[in-house]
Amino acid sequence: MRRFALIGNRAMSQGKLPLNDMAGGAGRMDVLVRALMASLLTSHGLRHDTEVVLHLNGGPGPSRRIKFVGSLLKGVHAEERAVAGQIAKVLRQPIPAQGHWIERSAGIFDGGGNLLHTLEEWHESQVVCLDANSPRLWSDDAKISLQSNPSSHFDGEHGAFTISGIDIGFILSDDKPLPDALPLSGIIHRSIGDEWLQGHMAIGICHFLLDEGVELRLH
């Protein structure tokens, strides 16, 4: 399973989402929408071995999490406003209790809590915090093969997929730095280059490495 935790430091957590002002009034929700689409969408479909958790920390009220489960999703298309519309429907609902998930529509779950709650749920995953100042994500001897050898696979049909292979989670922030209160244990910091790329570009590179089966530096 491939997992992405996307941190929206100013992203609104409830109310009416201003679809015409995603970068301003919505608290840079545009950044999260692009990252969400890069995480889940391929040119002609969905990544069924991928889950994404949006962390909406901008209020009003407590933080909110929205989880998109690729193996269960329906009706998600490669158009930013349409994806934002799915989020808008969730934001009109009351925020659930921390650690509790409510399925609002097929494959879209609504929950209270913050990044620490997500990391608790990811306790069986290798968790990587993307940080340009850290060692490279790939190993010293890594090579890109002429034939793809994906690090994760899915088999089956919608709603009944079997996911196998690597179980890895990535933490990314919006245009603000990651929170300082990340746990020191269980998380490794890795880089995909010296430049601080936009989140959706960084996610694309992570998927490329996993799609090609490039050897990663996870220890």
Stockholm file with secondary structure:
# STOCKHOLM 1.0

chainA/1-219         MRRFALIGNRAMSQGKLPLNDMAGGAGRMDVLVRALMASLLTSHGLRHDTEVVLHLNGGPGPSRRIKFVGSLLKGVHAEERAVAGQIAKVLRQPIPAQGHWIERSAGIFDGGGNLLHTLEEWHESQVVCLDANSPRLWSDDAKISLQSNPSSHFDGEHGAFTISGIDIGFILSDDKPLPDALPLSGIIHRSIGDEWLQGHMAIGICHFLLDEGVELRLH
#=GR chainA/1-219 SS CEEEEEEESSCCCSSCCCTTCTTTTTSSHHHHHHHHHHHHEETTEECTTEEEEEEECSCSSSCEEEEEETTTCCSCCSCHHHHHHHHHHHHTSCCCCBTCEEEEETTEEEEECCHHHHHHHTTTSEEEEECTTSCBSBCTTCCCCSSCCCSEEEESCTTCCEEEECCEEEEEESSSCCCTTCCSSSEEEEBSCSSCCCHHHHHHHHHHHHHHTCCBCCC
#=GC SS_cons         CEEEEEEESSCCCSSCCCTTCTTTTTSSHHHHHHHHHHHHEETTEECTTEEEEEEECSCSSSCEEEEEETTTCCSCCSCHHHHHHHHHHHHTSCCCCBTCEEEEETTEEEEECCHHHHHHHTTTSEEEEECTTSCBSBCTTCCCCSSCCCSEEEESCTTCCEEEECCEEEEEESSSCCCTTCCSSSEEEEBSCSSCCCHHHHHHHHHHHHHHTCCBCCC
//
